């Protein structure tokens, strides 16, 4: 039984789950292909302590590399680490919206297993290298984040879950990728490469979610476009409920790690991939949703980017940096 505000919503959600059930063949093939392509999985300990390098030498090299990383870059690292550590909330959302006995059960567990390594890798790397000087404060922030949870108002709509996640995974890929580029310039590959591997895996995950949305569009274009507009209309990264999120996000935007322009480009690329401009939509609601996604939101994000480019420098302070402050 699906929880909702009305019988009409129940019927709508039941219809969407029926559509998803009809995609069993394509979904199973997609997941099987993903697993086949990822047979040689990396593990956090192997990346932090390669077998061919003496452990004490490795620790020394990591600490010297971390000393070269600027405070704003450390903040971005912390933000991305905290986002990855929100995995329990994300698993709960997948289980709630899709069900652990559905055609997506294999994907939910596989995705969770792969994602779990991201937070483990970034956390262990920060501890060993000393990149985050007060890990206890970062852990308190993580605790507060998990306690408040990631609770989007999707009303148990699985279409919204898939639409949001297709965009969010790509946003996470970009954020990790840009962070890796920054680390490469300051600390070198010893810190940049692990972060780059996380970005690469987010790319694989984003592809799976985008493919599922593409299949839904082929069966139920009106339902998917309306759900996508609801999920993306007030888009925020999942870490929005964590303490000091706005300051963390501001640092990331001011460094150019992830900006409203990136969100605009992600959505436009995905809309093209899903052939949204050419969908044979029937209802007025669906047509209005397409207009919002193709015109209204991109224009709003463009304006937001222009405002960001005009902000004055300000001072930032974070407890996990030992209360060190910087101006950006």
C-alpha positions, 0 to 999 in steps of 0.5 A: 500500500502506498502512503499518500494524501488522497485516493487519487494520489494512491491510484497515480502512484500505483500506475507509476509502479506498474509502469516501472514493473513493465520495465523489468527487462531493460532495467535488469539488462542495464544493471547486469551491464553495469556490474559487468563493466565494474568487475575490477572494483577499487577498494579504499585501503588499496588506494590509501596504502598501495601494497608496493609502498611502505606504510610510513612513507605513504603516510608521510607523503600524504601529510606533506601533500595535504599541507599544500591544500588551501583552506577553501579547497579543504572546505570543498573536500569536507562538503563532498565527504559529508555528502557521501556520508549521507548514504543511510538517508539515500538508501532509505529513500530508494527503499521507500520509493522503490521497495526492496522486493521490486525489480530495482532491488539488485540495483539498490543493494549494488549502488549502496555497496559502491557508494559506501566506499566513497565516504569510506575512502574520503574519510580515511584519506582525510584522517591519514593525511590530516587534510581536515584538522578537526575530524571530530568536528566534521563527525559531529556535523555528519551526525547532525546531518544524518539526524536531520536526514534528507527528506525531499517532498516527493510524496512517494513518487518514484518518478521524482526519485529517478528524475532528481537522482539523474540530475544529482548524480551528475552534479556530484560527479562534477563537484568531485571532478572539479575538486580533483582538478584543484587538488592536482594543482596543489597536492598532486595526484596522491590526493587528486587520484582517489577523488577522481575515481569517486567522480568516475564512479558517480558518472557510471551511476548517473548513466544508470539513472538517466537510462531508467528515466529514458525508459520511463519517458518512452512509456509515460512521457506526460507522467515523467515530465510532470514529476521531473518538473516537481523534483527539479523545480526547487533543486537542492543537493542532498546535504542541504539539511546539514549544519552550515550548508549554505556557507559550505555551498557558497565556498564551492560556488565561489571556487567554481566547483559547482555553480548554478550554471553547472546545474543549468547545463546538466538539465539541458544535456539530460533534456536533450538526451531524453528528447524532451523537446520532441515528446508527444505530450498530451496534457496541458500540465505536461506541456507547461512542465516542459516549458518550465524545465526548458525555459523558466528554470535555466533562465532562473539559474542563469540569473542566479549565476550573474548574482553570484559573480557580483558578490563581495568577498567575505570571511568564512570560518568552520570548526572542522578547520580548527576555527581557522578562517579565510576570505573568499 
